[in-house]
């Protein structure tokens, strides 16, 4: 078969297209977009008092059930349910008359025993004189002595009966053992109480002052004890002196102040925590037992230099808290940090940052670890301040 020979004019259009495409190669190359802009700032340096923060609950200093200690019918109730009463206030009256009668009986028995003793003492003296004159036998004197001593023992018993009757009569008035608020009564006037089993009449609770119970972890205990060792103090030196601050769920800060009242002598092995207790004056009775509170305890008597970053700059994942920093090559790095107390909108960073690090504080969604960014330094007053 013979090959076909095409004329040169047939290839001219193709060569023209190829030459045009070759001329466009340089102008259509891909150009990468500029790196995203983020705002960075150096950690703020301050001097603040380091605090330990935890949670706790309020508890009454004193709380007890008021019970009937004698049997009888409730004669009177002398308080209003839920009212505040002072120590010694009479709250309930259990019919006192039967116990007043028993007291009079005991006094009468003592009077009779005293009369018998007087007679037997005189008889003993006569028998003693007769023995000296050898008129009666020694056995007669011994009998007179025994009778006199028996009468004396009856007087002693009568005095004890009087004391017991006075106590029982006193129990007919149920008084407040301390200042506090009394709950609603659990019995009514005319009801028999104290018969066979303990009858609870009401409960009284003292809430001024008031306790706050909380715990700290064993690691914090060891750190605190090391600080005490360096300062030459002991835990006993802190009782009644170490300030404790609390805030309620509606408080943004820690406005209520008290002092450390108690520290347990051992760490609970089941929880690895140490029990502590603060005491707070509560004259207006704004705090009630059972409140959930936030607790803040100073870890040092003097402010210490710390690094702080805006709280919004912190992120978290399964391994803990972190911040995004921009390195010298303008590449974003994820840096693990340990954080401390929050002051205003700033957070203490106790480990993981250096003063000259550039922390991403704005444009966080554009800062991807491992990628370049265009960091813009945020103007900030980095002078040390004392909190």
C-alpha angles and dihedrals in degrees: 000000000000118000118236119240114213119206118248091243091071093065097051098092093050093050090051093054092048091051092050092051090050090053091055097053097092096047096052100054116132114259116201116232117251116267114270118264118243132175117239134184137183116249110273114246117219141156112235138157107258113235135196112219128198141138131262145159136243121246135184118260089218130010127164143160117249106226136183108253094184133041120253148095121296104252101180143359110210105187139064117246111264095011127141114247134183127235113284096023112144109240106168133021119204113197102283100188098088090052092046088055091051089052091053090048091053091050091050091050089053091051091052092048090050091054091050091048091053091053094044092047089055091048090050091053091051092049090049091055091047092052090053089054089044092238096126132028126261089246091065090054091049091053091051090049092051091050091050093049091048090055089050091053090052089056090050090050091047090053090052090049089052091051092049091047090051090051093049091047089052090052090062086077113062107205133188108265091205142356110291152110118288121216125228112295117263096202136049134227110277094026119132111240136180094031111144097327140038113282116206110214099182141316127255123203128193112211102166106104102020133196129233115202120201141150137223129206122258092247090057090047091055092048092049093049090050090053090049090051092052091049093046094242135124134213089257089061090060097053108109092005112060107092118234122195126197138184131197124228090266094050122092094198136024103271100158117081132194139142138259109272105174142010121193115241093228142038116246104245093204094058103019091230138120119228117231133176134202127197123217132189109240107181094154090046092231091143117070128191113268099035118144108232139180112234129207123188124184112238094199139027093224132052115257130204113258140168118242135189131186110277090233090062091067123094132182139210137163092291095052139261125345144170131212115241131184115228129211091277090054090249119141118243129188108228123196112224140180115228136205137183125347117235115189103312094334128094128209114238107204097180139010102048138083125209093249097048117121107229121196106239100164134028092036093157090059093049107090117179111250096022131101122251138182102244118207114195115233116225108245137163101241096181113129115259131191116233 
